[in-house]
Amino acid sequence: MPSSSPQQVRKYLLILIAAVVALDAVVLGVYYGLHIADRPVRTQQTFVAVWVVLTLFVVTSIMKKLRQARIRR
């Protein structure tokens, strides 16, 4: 197996953090831009559910790469 350096693991970790921060920034901008707080509770719940699913998708996809990089070490 090819060896992985700690720099590659650190790179994926930083990508994970940056991706979650960027996603949260975009979603919060949409939340305040569309005035979700003023909408019905069902709309707020749907918005939060979509946000959670998007975050889960981002985290799991990057964690898969991070785990593979750690296994190669």
C-alpha positions in Angstrom: 0.0 0.0 0.0 1.2 3.5 -0.7 2.2 5.4 2.5 0.4 8.5 3.6 2.1 11.3 5.3 0.7 13.2 8.4 0.5 16.2 6.1 -2.1 14.5 4.0 -4.2 13.6 7.0 -3.9 17.2 8.3 -4.9 18.4 4.8 -8.1 16.3 4.8 -8.9 17.5 8.4 -8.5 21.1 7.4 -10.7 20.5 4.3 -13.3 19.0 6.5 -13.3 21.9 8.9 -13.3 24.5 6.0 -16.2 22.7 4.2 -18.4 22.6 7.3 -17.7 26.3 8.1 -18.4 27.3 4.5 -21.6 25.3 4.4 -22.8 26.8 7.6 -22.0 30.3 6.4 -24.0 29.8 3.2 -26.9 28.2 5.0 -27.0 30.9 7.7 -26.9 33.5 4.9 -29.9 31.8 3.3 -31.7 31.5 6.6 -31.4 35.2 7.3 -31.8 36.2 3.7 -35.1 34.4 3.3 -36.3 35.2 6.8 -36.9 31.6 7.7 -37.4 32.6 11.4 -40.6 34.4 10.4 -42.0 31.5 8.5 -44.2 28.7 9.8 -42.7 26.1 12.1 -43.0 23.4 9.4 -40.9 25.5 7.0 -38.3 26.0 9.7 -38.2 22.3 10.5 -37.8 21.4 6.8 -35.0 24.0 6.5 -33.1 22.6 9.4 -33.6 19.0 8.2 -32.1 19.9 4.8 -29.2 21.7 6.6 -28.5 18.6 8.7 -28.6 16.3 5.6 -26.2 18.5 3.7 -23.9 18.6 6.6 -24.0 14.9 7.0 -23.2 14.4 3.3 -20.2 16.8 3.5 -18.9 15.2 6.6 -19.3 11.6 5.6 -17.7 12.2 2.1 -14.7 13.9 3.5 -14.4 11.5 6.5 -14.2 8.6 4.1 -11.1 10.1 2.4 -9.7 11.0 5.8 -10.1 7.4 7.1 -8.5 6.0 3.9 -5.5 8.4 4.4 -5.1 7.3 8.1 -5.3 3.6 7.2 -2.5 4.0 4.6 -0.1 5.4 7.3 
